[in-house]
Amino acid sequence: MRILHFADAHIDMANYGRHDPETGLPLRVLDFLKSLDTIVDAAIDEKVDMVIFAGDAYKDRSPAPTFQREWGRRIIRLSQAKIPTLLLIGNHDLSPAVGRAHAIQEFDTLQVPYVKVLAKPELLCPADLWELPVQVIAMPWISRSGLMASTEVDAAKPEEVFSNIESRISELVEGWLEEVDPNLPTILTAHASVQGATFGSERMVMLGADLVLPTSLVKDPRLDYVALGHIHKPQDVNQGAYPPVIYPGSIERVDFGEAADDRFFIVADVARGKTTFEWRKLTGARRFIDRRTALTSAEGVMATLKDALPAPKEMDGAIVRLVVDYPRELELLIDESELRKYTDKTFEFHLVKRPQIEARIRLPADKTVSSLSPLDLLDIYWRSSHMDPADIDALRKLAGEILSKDNELP
């Protein structure tokens, strides 16, 4: 059977740009919705057998009604096309308060046809999946507070909390894998970090500490596809081996930490023991351009800054950042208005100025350099560098040994 897998939509991520005068929506939200439309169109046009969304519809656990409307419009299109759709709960969808509704609760409450919300760990068989010939193990985001409510682990020891929950998840999944029909393909979908996965800059938007699933859990050969969400960097954690363990990444670039990464969704042909898949690139994702330079003299300051940027036509529609390191005395030579004219074709331009300040080391009033020993001078230097006292003690001991041996040489 053919499935479409995507994750981390974050459609209300409106941290750059202006609002669209026609819709009233932030232009960056329209970027995310455009990518979401591309994904929904692909599912409908290719008549996929099932869509799996692996969590985080929004960046906020309490999305504004306008954003809920826009997300709902896209999911209803899948429902109307009679495409079975699984919506996994992510950490940004889940309220930290026990008993509160999650951000996509309405699809469950209204029992939208062909849409199933996966809000708890469970094994779904064909009878639960519109009689599709597949089995799905669902592992939505599990909060630490949820575990604390059901265990006696000390909240002050988070490593014990996560060790406990990881053991329980492993036992659950192992038990379900013993139950599955070996003749049908089995999919694991989870919103979590996997040991060995490469993180991107989404560390900045993740909420709370991470639950890390062991690699042995997701690389079990009894699985035929692992549909993951939570990490924004696209990757196959089990590259070159079976089963595919896929993070498709976020559907739009969130910030400059994702500037170099393309955006994807996945179309997979899932079969018992022989799953194949394709990375489908979202070509319309807005570009982020991140550049850095340093000024070393007062000559040609503006030429140096412009040379650090692409040509104006190459920046058209992009979100651009230029980070500049420079001696503080060159501050007045940086003409920000001229730079903004040069970058006026960008969607948004950020100039980050980082003036460097020389720290002067002051000696005690009754001391001169010549009156101090090498060890005393090193001690003054280390303290002026605001090093950790423990590190200073270790370095002082090592330097003392080196200087002592040096004095013993003939």
N, C-alpha and C positions, 0 to 999 in steps of 0.2 A: 504494500500500500504506500501511497505517496503522502508525505506530510510536509507542511511548511512550519518552520520553527523560527521564532524571533523573540526578543526579550528587551527589557529596559527601555521602554518607550519614553518615559519621563516627559510627556507631552506639554506639561506646564513649566518647562525649564525656560523661563523668560528673562535670563540674566544679561542679555545684550540687546541693544537696538530700540527701535521705536514701535508705535502701534500702527496697524493697517487702518486707514480711514474708512474703508468699506465695511469690514467685519468688526472693527474695534478690538481685534485680538493683537497681542504683541507679534511683531513680525517673526521673532524667533519661534514662537509657538506654531506659526504657520509652516516654518521649516520642518518641525517635527511632524506636523499633520501631513505634510506632503510626502514624507517618507512612509508614514503609516498608510496613506492612500496607495502608494506604490506596492506595499506589501499585500494589502487587501485585494487590490486589482490582480496581482499575480495569483493569489489563492483562487479567485473566482475564474479568471481566464484559463488557468491550467487545470481547473476542476480537481484540486487536491482532495484527498480523502479526509484529511484532518489538519487543523491548525493548532499548534501548541504555542501559547504565549507563556514564557517562563518568568513572569513577574516584573513588578515595578511599572505600572501604568502611568504613575505620576511621580513627581519628586516630593510631593507633600502628602502626608497622610490624610489631610482634610482639604481635598481639591475644591476649587471654586465651582459652583454649578455650571458655569460656562464651559469649563474644561471637561467636566463630566458629560455634558451634552455632546461635545465634539468626539470624545472617546466612544460614547454610546452610539453615535451615528455610524462609526466605522464597524463596530462589532455587530450592530444590527444588520449591516450589509451582508456579513458572513452568515448570519442567521437566516436572512431572507433567501440566500443562495443555497440554503440547506447544507452548509459545510459544518460538520461537527467541530466545535472550537473549545479548547480547554484553556482556562484562565487561571494560572497559578498565582498565589498570593506572595508578593515580595515584601522586603522589609520597609519599603516606602509606602506600601499599601496598607500595612497593618498598624492599627492603633496600639500604643503601649499600654493602654488601660484595659484591664480584663472586662469582657462583656461588651465593649464598644464595637460597632460595626466597622468592617474594613472598607477601603476606598472603592472596591468594586462589588460591594454587597448587593446592589440593586439587581444584578443579573441573576443572582441566586434567589433573592426575595420574589422577583417577578416571574421566575421560572421561564426565562427567555428560551424559546425553542432552539435546539442544537448548540446551546451554550452551557457549559458546566464549569462552575467555579471550584477550584481545588484549594480548600482552606485548611485541610488537615492531612497528615500523612495517611495514605491509603493505597490499596491495590485495587485497580479498576480492571474488570474483566469485560469481554464482549457485551455481556448483558448490561453493563453500566455505560457502554460506549456506543450506543445506537447499533449494536450487533456488528460492529467493525471487527475484523479478524486480527485483533491486536490486544495486548495487555499493557497497562500503564501503571507504573509505581510513581506516585506523586509525593513529593517532599517540599511543601511550601516553606517559607521562612519560619523558623522556630525561634521565638524570642527568649531571652534569658529569663525574663519575668514569668513567662509561661512555664518554664521548667521549674523555677523557684517555687511556684504555687503547688507543684506536685511532688517535690522532693524536699529533703531535709539538708541539702547542701548549703554551706555557709555562703551568704551573698558576698562576703568580703573576700572570697577566694574564687574569682572568675575562672581560673584555670581548672578548678575542680568541677565547676558548673558545666563548662564546655566538654571536659573529658567525660562527664556523666552522660551528657546528651549525645555525644558522638558514639559512645558505646551502645546507647539505646537505639539510635538510628541504625547502626550496623546490624544489631540483632533483629530489628524490624525487617530491614531489607533482605537479610539472609533468610529469614522465615518466609517472606513472600516469594523469594526466588525458588524456595523449595515447593511452593504451592502452584506455581505457574504451569500452564500447559506447555511442554517442551516443543510442541509442534507449531506453536504460534509465536510471532516475534514479540519481544518484550522491550518496552521503552521506559527508561527512568527519567523523570523530569524533576529538577530541583532548583530552588533559588538559594544558593549558598556558595561559599568559596570551596574550592577543591585543592587539596595539597598538591603543590607543584605548579599551579596555575600562575601566570604572569599578570600582575596587577597593573592597571593604568592609573590615571589621575583620579578615578572615581573614589579613591580613598577620601577625597574631599567632600563627596556628596553622600557617602554611605552613612547610615545612622546606626550608631551603636557598635559594639564589638562584633567580630566575625566568628561564626561557627564554621569550622573547617572540616570538610568531609575527607576521610582517608582515600588515597588513590585506589587501594584494593577494592573499595566499595563500588566505585564508578567504572572500574576497568574489568569487572567480572565478565567473562566470556559468555555467560548466560544472558547478558543484556545485548540488545541489537542496536540500540541508539540511546545516547544520553543527552537530553535537551536541557541545557543549563542557562541560568540567568544570574545576574548580580555583578559579575565582573565585566567591565565595559570594553576590554581589549579583546578583539576577535581572536580565537585560537581553538585548536584541537589539542586538548590536554593529553590525548593518547595517540598522537600523530604517528602514522605508519603501522598502527596495531589495531586490533579489534576489541571492543566496539569503538565507533567514533564517540568522543566525549567533547561536545561542542559548546563553547560560548560564542554566540553570533556577535556579541557586543551590542552597544546601544545603537538605536536607529538613527541618531544624529550626534555630531560632535558636541560634547558638553562644555569643554573648555580647552585652553591651549595645551594641556597635557595630552589631548587626543589629536593634536594637529596633524601628526604624521600617519595616523591610522585611518584606513578606509572604513566605511560602514557597510554592514552586510545583513542579510537574512539567509536562511538555509532552506533548500528544498531537498528532501531525502527520500529515497526509495527504500523503505524498510522491509526486510525479509529475514526470515530466520537464518542466521549465520552468514548472510551475504548482503548487508546494507551498503548502499552507496549514497553519496550526497554531493551537492553542489553549493559552493559559496556564491550567492547572488549579490553583486555589488549594488549599493544604493548610490547611483551616479549623481543624483541631485543634491547630495549633502553639501551644506555650506562649508566653504574652505576656511580654515584657521591658518594664519601665517604668523609664525613666531620668530623674530630675529633679535640678535643681540650684538652690540658693538661697544668699543671703549675709545674714549678720547684721550690722547696723550699730549697734545699740544694745542695752542691757540690758533694754529693755522688750519684753514679749510674745515672748520667745525661743521658747518651745514652740509658741505659736500660729502664729508665722511658719513654723516647721518643718512643722507639720501642714498649713498652707495650701499649702505647696509640693507636697504629695502629693495624689493622688486620694482620693476618699472610700473608706473601708474596703471597701465592697462592690465597688468598681471594681478593687480590688487583689486580689480573691479568686483564688487559684491562680497569681498572677503572680510573677515574679522581679523584685524592686524594688530600685533603688539611689537613694539620696539623697546628693548631694555638697553639703557645707556649707562655705562660706568664712566665716571670722569672725576678729575680733581675738582674740589669745590670752587676754586677760583675761576673755572671755565663756565660756571652757571649762567652768567649773563650773555654768553655767546650762543646759547641754544635758543633759537627763535621757534617757539612752538607753533605760532600762527603760520609761519612759512611751511612747517612740516604738515600742518593740517590741510593747507592748500594743496600740497604735493600728494596727499593721500585722500583727496576729496571724493574719489570714486569707491572708496571702501564702504562696506556696510557699517563698520565702526573701527576707529583707530584709537589705540591705547599707547601713550608714551609713558614709560616707567623710568624715572630718573633716579639714579643711584649715586649721589655724590660721595666721594671717598674722603674721609677725614683722617689725617695723620695723627696718630696718638703720640704725644710727647712723654718721654720717660723722665720724671723728675727725681733727682737724687736728694737725699737728706741734706739740709742746709749746711751741716758741718762736714760733708763728705765731698770728695772729688773722684773722678774716674780712676786716677792714678793711686788713690789711697785704698781702693777696694780690690779684693781678691777676685779671680775669675769666677769662683763659686758665688760670691756676693753679687756680682754683676748679673750672672745667670738668674739668680733668685729674684732680683729686681725686674728683669725682663719677663720672667714667667708670671709674676704677680701683675704686671702691667697688662699682660695679655689675658687676664681674667681666667686663668686656668683653674681647674679643680684642685683644691688643696691636697687631695690624695695623690693626684698626678704630679704635683710639684714635689711632694715628699719623695716619690719614687724616682723622679728625674734627678733630684738633688743627691740622692744616694748613689745613683748610677754615675753622675758626673763626678762625685767625690772619688769613686773608685777609679775612674779613668784618669783624673788629675793626679791621684796618688801614684798610680802606675807610671804615669808620664814623668813624675819627679824621681822615680827610681831608676830611670834609664841612664846609662853612662854618658 
